[in-house]
Amino acid sequence: MQVDVNGQGVTVQAVTLADLLTEQGFEAAAVATAVNGQFVPRPSRANHTLSDGDRIEVLSPMQGG
């Protein structure tokens, strides 16, 4: 399936958002996620099924001040 992850088109085997995070090497506990502009909370990622063409944003916290 073809999806967009942080602005980059990628082909993935993942079926759920949780699978995609693992497949793409993201540390699931340390990121925030959105699919097609809608925030997906951590407990919902395993049940959030992806579709071809979805736009996924994975955001990591930044330190600083």
CHARMM-style PDB file with segment names, atoms N, HN, CA, C and O in Angstrom:
ATOM      1  N   MET     1       0.852  -1.171   0.000  1.00  0.00      PROA
ATOM      2  CA  MET     1       0.000   0.000   0.000  1.00  0.00      PROA
ATOM      3  C   MET     1       0.896   1.231   0.000  1.00  0.00      PROA
ATOM      4  O   MET     1       1.966   1.231   0.609  1.00  0.00      PROA
ATOM      5  N   GLN     2       0.460   2.259  -0.675  1.00  0.00      PROA
ATOM      6  HN  GLN     2      -0.409   2.259  -1.170  1.00  0.00      PROA
ATOM      7  CA  GLN     2       1.204   3.521  -0.758  1.00  0.00      PROA
ATOM      8  C   GLN     2       0.575   4.531   0.201  1.00  0.00      PROA
ATOM      9  O   GLN     2      -0.621   4.811   0.124  1.00  0.00      PROA
ATOM     10  N   VAL     3       1.395   5.074   1.107  1.00  0.00      PROA
ATOM     11  HN  VAL     3       2.367   4.846   1.169  1.00  0.00      PROA
ATOM     12  CA  VAL     3       0.944   6.109   2.039  1.00  0.00      PROA
ATOM     13  C   VAL     3       1.986   7.220   2.063  1.00  0.00      PROA
ATOM     14  O   VAL     3       3.077   7.079   1.510  1.00  0.00      PROA
ATOM     15  N   ASP     4       1.637   8.311   2.702  1.00  0.00      PROA
ATOM     16  HN  ASP     4       0.751   8.425   3.151  1.00  0.00      PROA
ATOM     17  CA  ASP     4       2.526   9.447   2.861  1.00  0.00      PROA
ATOM     18  C   ASP     4       2.889   9.541   4.345  1.00  0.00      PROA
ATOM     19  O   ASP     4       2.006   9.705   5.187  1.00  0.00      PROA
ATOM     20  N   VAL     5       4.177   9.439   4.669  1.00  0.00      PROA
ATOM     21  HN  VAL     5       4.894   9.306   3.985  1.00  0.00      PROA
ATOM     22  CA  VAL     5       4.637   9.543   6.055  1.00  0.00      PROA
ATOM     23  C   VAL     5       5.518  10.779   6.170  1.00  0.00      PROA
ATOM     24  O   VAL     5       6.604  10.843   5.593  1.00  0.00      PROA
ATOM     25  N   ASN     6       5.035  11.755   6.923  1.00  0.00      PROA
ATOM     26  HN  ASN     6       4.153  11.703   7.392  1.00  0.00      PROA
ATOM     27  CA  ASN     6       5.776  13.004   7.123  1.00  0.00      PROA
ATOM     28  C   ASN     6       6.195  13.631   5.797  1.00  0.00      PROA
ATOM     29  O   ASN     6       7.316  14.119   5.655  1.00  0.00      PROA
ATOM     30  N   GLY     7       5.279  13.612   4.828  1.00  0.00      PROA
ATOM     31  HN  GLY     7       4.368  13.216   4.944  1.00  0.00      PROA
ATOM     32  CA  GLY     7       5.537  14.267   3.556  1.00  0.00      PROA
ATOM     33  C   GLY     7       6.273  13.436   2.532  1.00  0.00      PROA
ATOM     34  O   GLY     7       6.544  13.910   1.429  1.00  0.00      PROA
ATOM     35  N   GLN     8       6.604  12.196   2.879  1.00  0.00      PROA
ATOM     36  HN  GLN     8       6.384  11.811   3.775  1.00  0.00      PROA
ATOM     37  CA  GLN     8       7.326  11.324   1.955  1.00  0.00      PROA
ATOM     38  C   GLN     8       6.453  10.135   1.567  1.00  0.00      PROA
ATOM     39  O   GLN     8       5.916   9.452   2.440  1.00  0.00      PROA
ATOM     40  N   GLY     9       6.310   9.882   0.280  1.00  0.00      PROA
ATOM     41  HN  GLY     9       6.747  10.437  -0.429  1.00  0.00      PROA
ATOM     42  CA  GLY     9       5.564   8.722  -0.169  1.00  0.00      PROA
ATOM     43  C   GLY     9       6.354   7.448   0.108  1.00  0.00      PROA
ATOM     44  O   GLY     9       7.526   7.349  -0.256  1.00  0.00      PROA
ATOM     45  N   VAL    10       5.717   6.479   0.748  1.00  0.00      PROA
ATOM     46  HN  VAL    10       4.765   6.560   1.044  1.00  0.00      PROA
ATOM     47  CA  VAL    10       6.360   5.208   1.050  1.00  0.00      PROA
ATOM     48  C   VAL    10       5.390   4.065   0.758  1.00  0.00      PROA
ATOM     49  O   VAL    10       4.172   4.223   0.848  1.00  0.00      PROA
ATOM     50  N   THR    11       5.953   2.922   0.408  1.00  0.00      PROA
ATOM     51  HN  THR    11       6.942   2.793   0.335  1.00  0.00      PROA
ATOM     52  CA  THR    11       5.170   1.705   0.234  1.00  0.00      PROA
ATOM     53  C   THR    11       5.350   0.875   1.496  1.00  0.00      PROA
ATOM     54  O   THR    11       6.478   0.609   1.913  1.00  0.00      PROA
ATOM     55  N   VAL    12       4.244   0.466   2.105  1.00  0.00      PROA
ATOM     56  HN  VAL    12       3.328   0.682   1.767  1.00  0.00      PROA
ATOM     57  CA  VAL    12       4.299  -0.258   3.371  1.00  0.00      PROA
ATOM     58  C   VAL    12       3.481  -1.539   3.299  1.00  0.00      PROA
ATOM     59  O   VAL    12       2.584  -1.678   2.467  1.00  0.00      PROA
ATOM     60  N   GLN    13       3.805  -2.461   4.179  1.00  0.00      PROA
ATOM     61  HN  GLN    13       4.534  -2.348   4.855  1.00  0.00      PROA
ATOM     62  CA  GLN    13       3.039  -3.689   4.354  1.00  0.00      PROA
ATOM     63  C   GLN    13       2.073  -3.553   5.526  1.00  0.00      PROA
ATOM     64  O   GLN    13       1.164  -4.368   5.681  1.00  0.00      PROA
ATOM     65  N   ALA    14       2.269  -2.529   6.347  1.00  0.00      PROA
ATOM     66  HN  ALA    14       3.008  -1.867   6.221  1.00  0.00      PROA
ATOM     67  CA  ALA    14       1.495  -2.319   7.571  1.00  0.00      PROA
ATOM     68  C   ALA    14       0.001  -2.214   7.274  1.00  0.00      PROA
ATOM     69  O   ALA    14      -0.409  -1.649   6.260  1.00  0.00      PROA
ATOM     70  N   VAL    15      -0.798  -2.768   8.176  1.00  0.00      PROA
ATOM     71  HN  VAL    15      -0.465  -3.227   9.000  1.00  0.00      PROA
ATOM     72  CA  VAL    15      -2.250  -2.697   8.073  1.00  0.00      PROA
ATOM     73  C   VAL    15      -2.795  -1.664   9.051  1.00  0.00      PROA
ATOM     74  O   VAL    15      -3.787  -0.995   8.763  1.00  0.00      PROA
ATOM     75  N   THR    16      -2.146  -1.530  10.213  1.00  0.00      PROA
ATOM     76  HN  THR    16      -1.340  -2.074  10.448  1.00  0.00      PROA
ATOM     77  CA  THR    16      -2.589  -0.579  11.226  1.00  0.00      PROA
ATOM     78  C   THR    16      -1.519   0.487  11.451  1.00  0.00      PROA
ATOM     79  O   THR    16      -0.375   0.342  11.021  1.00  0.00      PROA
ATOM     80  N   LEU    17      -1.911   1.539  12.124  1.00  0.00      PROA
ATOM     81  HN  LEU    17      -2.841   1.656  12.473  1.00  0.00      PROA
ATOM     82  CA  LEU    17      -0.966   2.605  12.447  1.00  0.00      PROA
ATOM     83  C   LEU    17       0.154   2.072  13.344  1.00  0.00      PROA
ATOM     84  O   LEU    17       1.316   2.433  13.156  1.00  0.00      PROA
ATOM     85  N   ALA    18      -0.178   1.230  14.303  1.00  0.00      PROA
ATOM     86  HN  ALA    18      -1.122   0.937  14.455  1.00  0.00      PROA
ATOM     87  CA  ALA    18       0.845   0.644  15.179  1.00  0.00      PROA
ATOM     88  C   ALA    18       1.850  -0.166  14.359  1.00  0.00      PROA
ATOM     89  O   ALA    18       3.054  -0.091  14.600  1.00  0.00      PROA
ATOM     90  N   ASP    19       1.352  -0.940  13.390  1.00  0.00      PROA
ATOM     91  HN  ASP    19       0.373  -1.000  13.194  1.00  0.00      PROA
ATOM     92  CA  ASP    19       2.245  -1.713  12.523  1.00  0.00      PROA
ATOM     93  C   ASP    19       3.166  -0.793  11.720  1.00  0.00      PROA
ATOM     94  O   ASP    19       4.350  -1.084  11.551  1.00  0.00      PROA
ATOM     95  N   LEU    20       2.619   0.305  11.234  1.00  0.00      PROA
ATOM     96  HN  LEU    20       1.657   0.541  11.371  1.00  0.00      PROA
ATOM     97  CA  LEU    20       3.417   1.237  10.441  1.00  0.00      PROA
ATOM     98  C   LEU    20       4.546   1.835  11.274  1.00  0.00      PROA
ATOM     99  O   LEU    20       5.673   1.956  10.794  1.00  0.00      PROA
ATOM    100  N   LEU    21       4.251   2.208  12.515  1.00  0.00      PROA
ATOM    101  HN  LEU    21       3.335   2.110  12.904  1.00  0.00      PROA
ATOM    102  CA  LEU    21       5.289   2.784  13.369  1.00  0.00      PROA
ATOM    103  C   LEU    21       6.431   1.790  13.565  1.00  0.00      PROA
ATOM    104  O   LEU    21       7.601   2.167  13.510  1.00  0.00      PROA
ATOM    105  N   THR    22       6.096   0.539  13.789  1.00  0.00      PROA
ATOM    106  HN  THR    22       5.145   0.232  13.834  1.00  0.00      PROA
ATOM    107  CA  THR    22       7.116  -0.502  13.956  1.00  0.00      PROA
ATOM    108  C   THR    22       7.897  -0.697  12.662  1.00  0.00      PROA
ATOM    109  O   THR    22       9.127  -0.735  12.662  1.00  0.00      PROA
ATOM    110  N   GLU    23       7.167  -0.820  11.567  1.00  0.00      PROA
ATOM    111  HN  GLU    23       6.168  -0.790  11.566  1.00  0.00      PROA
ATOM    112  CA  GLU    23       7.788  -1.056  10.262  1.00  0.00      PROA
ATOM    113  C   GLU    23       8.739   0.069   9.868  1.00  0.00      PROA
ATOM    114  O   GLU    23       9.783  -0.183   9.268  1.00  0.00      PROA
ATOM    115  N   GLN    24       8.385   1.300  10.201  1.00  0.00      PROA
ATOM    116  HN  GLN    24       7.536   1.504  10.689  1.00  0.00      PROA
ATOM    117  CA  GLN    24       9.197   2.457   9.823  1.00  0.00      PROA
ATOM    118  C   GLN    24      10.248   2.812  10.872  1.00  0.00      PROA
ATOM    119  O   GLN    24      11.015   3.754  10.676  1.00  0.00      PROA
ATOM    120  N   GLY    25      10.296   2.073  11.985  1.00  0.00      PROA
ATOM    121  HN  GLY    25       9.672   1.308  12.145  1.00  0.00      PROA
ATOM    122  CA  GLY    25      11.342   2.267  12.986  1.00  0.00      PROA
ATOM    123  C   GLY    25      11.124   3.398  13.969  1.00  0.00      PROA
ATOM    124  O   GLY    25      12.072   3.885  14.584  1.00  0.00      PROA
ATOM    125  N   PHE    26       9.865   3.820  14.119  1.00  0.00      PROA
ATOM    126  HN  PHE    26       9.095   3.424  13.619  1.00  0.00      PROA
ATOM    127  CA  PHE    26       9.570   4.869  15.097  1.00  0.00      PROA
ATOM    128  C   PHE    26       9.411   4.253  16.481  1.00  0.00      PROA
ATOM    129  O   PHE    26       8.910   3.136  16.609  1.00  0.00      PROA
ATOM    130  N   GLU    27       9.832   4.970  17.515  1.00  0.00      PROA
ATOM    131  HN  GLU    27      10.239   5.877  17.411  1.00  0.00      PROA
ATOM    132  CA  GLU    27       9.631   4.574  18.905  1.00  0.00      PROA
ATOM    133  C   GLU    27       8.215   4.986  19.281  1.00  0.00      PROA
ATOM    134  O   GLU    27       7.968   6.154  19.581  1.00  0.00      PROA
ATOM    135  N   ALA    28       7.291   4.043  19.267  1.00  0.00      PROA
ATOM    136  HN  ALA    28       7.492   3.094  19.023  1.00  0.00      PROA
ATOM    137  CA  ALA    28       5.863   4.329  19.404  1.00  0.00      PROA
ATOM    138  C   ALA    28       5.507   5.094  20.678  1.00  0.00      PROA
ATOM    139  O   ALA    28       4.592   5.917  20.665  1.00  0.00      PROA
ATOM    140  N   ALA    29       6.206   4.838  21.759  1.00  0.00      PROA
ATOM    141  HN  ALA    29       6.950   4.169  21.769  1.00  0.00      PROA
ATOM    142  CA  ALA    29       5.869   5.493  23.018  1.00  0.00      PROA
ATOM    143  C   ALA    29       6.311   6.954  23.053  1.00  0.00      PROA
ATOM    144  O   ALA    29       5.848   7.724  23.895  1.00  0.00      PROA
ATOM    145  N   ALA    30       7.198   7.335  22.145  1.00  0.00      PROA
ATOM    146  HN  ALA    30       7.573   6.710  21.461  1.00  0.00      PROA
ATOM    147  CA  ALA    30       7.781   8.675  22.202  1.00  0.00      PROA
ATOM    148  C   ALA    30       7.300   9.600  21.089  1.00  0.00      PROA
ATOM    149  O   ALA    30       7.911  10.642  20.853  1.00  0.00      PROA
ATOM    150  N   VAL    31       6.213   9.240  20.399  1.00  0.00      PROA
ATOM    151  HN  VAL    31       5.717   8.393  20.591  1.00  0.00      PROA
ATOM    152  CA  VAL    31       5.745  10.076  19.300  1.00  0.00      PROA
ATOM    153  C   VAL    31       4.248  10.357  19.412  1.00  0.00      PROA
ATOM    154  O   VAL    31       3.510   9.639  20.086  1.00  0.00      PROA
ATOM    155  N   ALA    32       3.825  11.409  18.740  1.00  0.00      PROA
ATOM    156  HN  ALA    32       4.424  11.993  18.192  1.00  0.00      PROA
ATOM    157  CA  ALA    32       2.401  11.704  18.560  1.00  0.00      PROA
ATOM    158  C   ALA    32       2.071  11.391  17.107  1.00  0.00      PROA
ATOM    159  O   ALA    32       2.917  11.547  16.227  1.00  0.00      PROA
ATOM    160  N   THR    33       0.838  10.950  16.857  1.00  0.00      PROA
ATOM    161  HN  THR    33       0.151  10.823  17.572  1.00  0.00      PROA
ATOM    162  CA  THR    33       0.476  10.546  15.503  1.00  0.00      PROA
ATOM    163  C   THR    33      -0.842  11.168  15.053  1.00  0.00      PROA
ATOM    164  O   THR    33      -1.742  11.429  15.851  1.00  0.00      PROA
ATOM    165  N   ALA    34      -0.919  11.393  13.744  1.00  0.00      PROA
ATOM    166  HN  ALA    34      -0.188  11.181  13.096  1.00  0.00      PROA
ATOM    167  CA  ALA    34      -2.158  11.863  13.118  1.00  0.00      PROA
ATOM    168  C   ALA    34      -2.283  11.172  11.764  1.00  0.00      PROA
ATOM    169  O   ALA    34      -1.288  10.937  11.079  1.00  0.00      PROA
ATOM    170  N   VAL    35      -3.507  10.853  11.392  1.00  0.00      PROA
ATOM    171  HN  VAL    35      -4.316  11.044  11.948  1.00  0.00      PROA
ATOM    172  CA  VAL    35      -3.787  10.274  10.082  1.00  0.00      PROA
ATOM    173  C   VAL    35      -4.804  11.179   9.399  1.00  0.00      PROA
ATOM    174  O   VAL    35      -5.890  11.425   9.925  1.00  0.00      PROA
ATOM    175  N   ASN    36      -4.437  11.666   8.228  1.00  0.00      PROA
ATOM    176  HN  ASN    36      -3.555  11.466   7.802  1.00  0.00      PROA
ATOM    177  CA  ASN    36      -5.287  12.572   7.459  1.00  0.00      PROA
ATOM    178  C   ASN    36      -5.745  13.771   8.291  1.00  0.00      PROA
ATOM    179  O   ASN    36      -6.889  14.215   8.197  1.00  0.00      PROA
ATOM    180  N   GLY    37      -4.817  14.282   9.110  1.00  0.00      PROA
ATOM    181  HN  GLY    37      -3.888  13.921   9.187  1.00  0.00      PROA
ATOM    182  CA  GLY    37      -5.085  15.474   9.900  1.00  0.00      PROA
ATOM    183  C   GLY    37      -5.818  15.243  11.208  1.00  0.00      PROA
ATOM    184  O   GLY    37      -6.090  16.201  11.932  1.00  0.00      PROA
ATOM    185  N   GLN    38      -6.143  14.001  11.531  1.00  0.00      PROA
ATOM    186  HN  GLN    38      -5.922  13.224  10.942  1.00  0.00      PROA
ATOM    187  CA  GLN    38      -6.855  13.687  12.769  1.00  0.00      PROA
ATOM    188  C   GLN    38      -5.908  12.985  13.747  1.00  0.00      PROA
ATOM    189  O   GLN    38      -5.320  11.952  13.426  1.00  0.00      PROA
ATOM    190  N   PHE    39      -5.772  13.563  14.941  1.00  0.00      PROA
ATOM    191  HN  PHE    39      -6.249  14.402  15.201  1.00  0.00      PROA
ATOM    192  CA  PHE    39      -4.939  12.976  15.986  1.00  0.00      PROA
ATOM    193  C   PHE    39      -5.402  11.554  16.303  1.00  0.00      PROA
ATOM    194  O   PHE    39      -6.599  11.298  16.438  1.00  0.00      PROA
ATOM    195  N   VAL    40      -4.439  10.628  16.421  1.00  0.00      PROA
ATOM    196  HN  VAL    40      -3.467  10.835  16.311  1.00  0.00      PROA
ATOM    197  CA  VAL    40      -4.744   9.252  16.814  1.00  0.00      PROA
ATOM    198  C   VAL    40      -3.997   8.979  18.120  1.00  0.00      PROA
ATOM    199  O   VAL    40      -2.768   8.901  18.117  1.00  0.00      PROA
ATOM    200  N   PRO    41      -4.722   8.830  19.246  1.00  0.00      PROA
ATOM    201  CA  PRO    41      -4.056   8.579  20.522  1.00  0.00      PROA
ATOM    202  C   PRO    41      -3.365   7.215  20.541  1.00  0.00      PROA
ATOM    203  O   PRO    41      -3.770   6.291  19.835  1.00  0.00      PROA
ATOM    204  N   ARG    42      -2.331   7.107  21.349  1.00  0.00      PROA
ATOM    205  HN  ARG    42      -2.002   7.857  21.922  1.00  0.00      PROA
ATOM    206  CA  ARG    42      -1.548   5.872  21.442  1.00  0.00      PROA
ATOM    207  C   ARG    42      -2.412   4.631  21.639  1.00  0.00      PROA
ATOM    208  O   ARG    42      -2.177   3.641  20.946  1.00  0.00      PROA
ATOM    209  N   PRO    43      -3.397   4.618  22.538  1.00  0.00      PROA
ATOM    210  CA  PRO    43      -4.188   3.393  22.728  1.00  0.00      PROA
ATOM    211  C   PRO    43      -5.012   2.981  21.501  1.00  0.00      PROA
ATOM    212  O   PRO    43      -5.441   1.831  21.409  1.00  0.00      PROA
ATOM    213  N   SER    44      -5.234   3.897  20.569  1.00  0.00      PROA
ATOM    214  HN  SER    44      -4.885   4.831  20.644  1.00  0.00      PROA
ATOM    215  CA  SER    44      -6.055   3.610  19.391  1.00  0.00      PROA
ATOM    216  C   SER    44      -5.243   3.165  18.174  1.00  0.00      PROA
ATOM    217  O   SER    44      -5.825   2.750  17.172  1.00  0.00      PROA
ATOM    218  N   ARG    45      -3.948   3.242  18.239  1.00  0.00      PROA
ATOM    219  HN  ARG    45      -3.475   3.579  19.053  1.00  0.00      PROA
ATOM    220  CA  ARG    45      -3.111   2.962  17.069  1.00  0.00      PROA
ATOM    221  C   ARG    45      -3.234   1.532  16.560  1.00  0.00      PROA
ATOM    222  O   ARG    45      -3.229   1.307  15.350  1.00  0.00      PROA
ATOM    223  N   ALA    46      -3.342   0.569  17.459  1.00  0.00      PROA
ATOM    224  HN  ALA    46      -3.346   0.751  18.442  1.00  0.00      PROA
ATOM    225  CA  ALA    46      -3.427  -0.840  17.043  1.00  0.00      PROA
ATOM    226  C   ALA    46      -4.738  -1.141  16.331  1.00  0.00      PROA
ATOM    227  O   ALA    46      -4.817  -2.097  15.559  1.00  0.00      PROA
ATOM    228  N   ASN    47      -5.756  -0.347  16.578  1.00  0.00      PROA
ATOM    229  HN  ASN    47      -5.692   0.430  17.205  1.00  0.00      PROA
ATOM    230  CA  ASN    47      -7.061  -0.557  15.949  1.00  0.00      PROA
ATOM    231  C   ASN    47      -7.321   0.384  14.780  1.00  0.00      PROA
ATOM    232  O   ASN    47      -8.353   0.276  14.118  1.00  0.00      PROA
ATOM    233  N   HSD    48      -6.401   1.301  14.521  1.00  0.00      PROA
ATOM    234  HN  HSD    48      -5.563   1.388  15.059  1.00  0.00      PROA
ATOM    235  CA  HSD    48      -6.596   2.273  13.446  1.00  0.00      PROA
ATOM    236  C   HSD    48      -6.067   1.683  12.134  1.00  0.00      PROA
ATOM    237  O   HSD    48      -4.859   1.656  11.897  1.00  0.00      PROA
ATOM    238  N   THR    49      -6.972   1.219  11.301  1.00  0.00      PROA
ATOM    239  HN  THR    49      -7.953   1.241  11.493  1.00  0.00      PROA
ATOM    240  CA  THR    49      -6.617   0.608  10.021  1.00  0.00      PROA
ATOM    241  C   THR    49      -6.256   1.684   9.006  1.00  0.00      PROA
ATOM    242  O   THR    49      -6.937   2.702   8.880  1.00  0.00      PROA
ATOM    243  N   LEU    50      -5.173   1.432   8.290  1.00  0.00      PROA
ATOM    244  HN  LEU    50      -4.620   0.605   8.393  1.00  0.00      PROA
ATOM    245  CA  LEU    50      -4.719   2.374   7.270  1.00  0.00      PROA
ATOM    246  C   LEU    50      -5.340   2.038   5.915  1.00  0.00      PROA
ATOM    247  O   LEU    50      -5.722   0.896   5.658  1.00  0.00      PROA
ATOM    248  N   SER    51      -5.433   3.049   5.060  1.00  0.00      PROA
ATOM    249  HN  SER    51      -5.122   3.976   5.270  1.00  0.00      PROA
ATOM    250  CA  SER    51      -5.934   2.891   3.696  1.00  0.00      PROA
ATOM    251  C   SER    51      -4.919   3.457   2.723  1.00  0.00      PROA
ATOM    252  O   SER    51      -4.145   4.352   3.064  1.00  0.00      PROA
ATOM    253  N   ASP    52      -4.930   2.937   1.526  1.00  0.00      PROA
ATOM    254  HN  ASP    52      -5.559   2.210   1.249  1.00  0.00      PROA
ATOM    255  CA  ASP    52      -4.050   3.438   0.482  1.00  0.00      PROA
ATOM    256  C   ASP    52      -4.255   4.948   0.333  1.00  0.00      PROA
ATOM    257  O   ASP    52      -5.386   5.425   0.245  1.00  0.00      PROA
ATOM    258  N   GLY    53      -3.151   5.686   0.307  1.00  0.00      PROA
ATOM    259  HN  GLY    53      -2.232   5.298   0.379  1.00  0.00      PROA
ATOM    260  CA  GLY    53      -3.217   7.132   0.136  1.00  0.00      PROA
ATOM    261  C   GLY    53      -3.314   7.929   1.420  1.00  0.00      PROA
ATOM    262  O   GLY    53      -3.317   9.159   1.368  1.00  0.00      PROA
ATOM    263  N   ASP    54      -3.393   7.270   2.585  1.00  0.00      PROA
ATOM    264  HN  ASP    54      -3.391   6.271   2.627  1.00  0.00      PROA
ATOM    265  CA  ASP    54      -3.459   7.992   3.854  1.00  0.00      PROA
ATOM    266  C   ASP    54      -2.226   8.876   4.029  1.00  0.00      PROA
ATOM    267  O   ASP    54      -1.138   8.553   3.554  1.00  0.00      PROA
ATOM    268  N   ARG    55      -2.423  10.002   4.723  1.00  0.00      PROA
ATOM    269  HN  ARG    55      -3.307  10.264   5.109  1.00  0.00      PROA
ATOM    270  CA  ARG    55      -1.341  10.918   5.081  1.00  0.00      PROA
ATOM    271  C   ARG    55      -1.090  10.778   6.582  1.00  0.00      PROA
ATOM    272  O   ARG    55      -1.941  11.140   7.394  1.00  0.00      PROA
ATOM    273  N   ILE    56       0.066  10.257   6.942  1.00  0.00      PROA
ATOM    274  HN  ILE    56       0.757   9.963   6.282  1.00  0.00      PROA
ATOM    275  CA  ILE    56       0.404  10.010   8.339  1.00  0.00      PROA
ATOM    276  C   ILE    56       1.477  11.006   8.772  1.00  0.00      PROA
ATOM    277  O   ILE    56       2.487  11.193   8.094  1.00  0.00      PROA
ATOM    278  N   GLU    57       1.233  11.634   9.908  1.00  0.00      PROA
ATOM    279  HN  GLU    57       0.412  11.482  10.459  1.00  0.00      PROA
ATOM    280  CA  GLU    57       2.231  12.521  10.513  1.00  0.00      PROA
ATOM    281  C   GLU    57       2.689  11.872  11.814  1.00  0.00      PROA
ATOM    282  O   GLU    57       1.876  11.470  12.647  1.00  0.00      PROA
ATOM    283  N   VAL    58       4.000  11.778  11.971  1.00  0.00      PROA
ATOM    284  HN  VAL    58       4.660  12.105  11.295  1.00  0.00      PROA
ATOM    285  CA  VAL    58       4.600  11.237  13.191  1.00  0.00      PROA
ATOM    286  C   VAL    58       5.504  12.326  13.745  1.00  0.00      PROA
ATOM    287  O   VAL    58       6.482  12.725  13.114  1.00  0.00      PROA
ATOM    288  N   LEU    59       5.158  12.800  14.940  1.00  0.00      PROA
ATOM    289  HN  LEU    59       4.364  12.476  15.453  1.00  0.00      PROA
ATOM    290  CA  LEU    59       5.873  13.922  15.538  1.00  0.00      PROA
ATOM    291  C   LEU    59       6.589  13.497  16.811  1.00  0.00      PROA
ATOM    292  O   LEU    59       5.995  12.874  17.691  1.00  0.00      PROA
ATOM    293  N   SER    60       7.854  13.834  16.899  1.00  0.00      PROA
ATOM    294  HN  SER    60       8.337  14.340  16.184  1.00  0.00      PROA
ATOM    295  CA  SER    60       8.637  13.556  18.096  1.00  0.00      PROA
ATOM    296  C   SER    60       8.752  14.813  18.925  1.00  0.00      PROA
ATOM    297  O   SER    60       8.834  15.912  18.376  1.00  0.00      PROA
ATOM    298  N   PRO    61       8.761  14.669  20.258  1.00  0.00      PROA
ATOM    299  CA  PRO    61       8.917  15.854  21.093  1.00  0.00      PROA
ATOM    300  C   PRO    61      10.317  16.451  20.927  1.00  0.00      PROA
ATOM    301  O   PRO    61      11.291  15.740  20.679  1.00  0.00      PROA
ATOM    302  N   MET    62      10.386  17.766  21.069  1.00  0.00      PROA
ATOM    303  HN  MET    62       9.595  18.344  21.270  1.00  0.00      PROA
ATOM    304  CA  MET    62      11.673  18.453  20.975  1.00  0.00      PROA
ATOM    305  C   MET    62      11.936  19.141  22.297  1.00  0.00      PROA
ATOM    306  O   MET    62      11.024  19.688  22.917  1.00  0.00      PROA
ATOM    307  N   GLN    63      13.191  19.111  22.726  1.00  0.00      PROA
ATOM    308  HN  GLN    63      13.932  18.666  22.222  1.00  0.00      PROA
ATOM    309  CA  GLN    63      13.569  19.797  23.950  1.00  0.00      PROA
ATOM    310  C   GLN    63      14.180  21.150  23.592  1.00  0.00      PROA
ATOM    311  O   GLN    63      14.711  21.352  22.499  1.00  0.00      PROA
ATOM    312  N   GLY    64      14.088  22.029  24.514  1.00  0.00      PROA
ATOM    313  HN  GLY    64      13.657  21.865  25.402  1.00  0.00      PROA
ATOM    314  CA  GLY    64      14.673  23.346  24.284  1.00  0.00      PROA
ATOM    315  C   GLY    64      13.829  24.405  24.968  1.00  0.00      PROA
ATOM    316  O   GLY    64      12.857  24.103  25.660  1.00  0.00      PROA
ATOM    317  N   GLY    65      14.210  25.606  24.765  1.00  0.00      PROA
ATOM    318  HN  GLY    65      14.999  25.852  24.203  1.00  0.00      PROA
ATOM    319  CA  GLY    65      13.439  26.632  25.428  1.00  0.00      PROA
ATOM    320  C   GLY    65      13.579  27.977  24.820  1.00  0.00      PROA
ATOM    321  OT1 GLY    65      12.970  28.936  25.296  1.00  0.00      PROA
TER     322      GLY     65
END
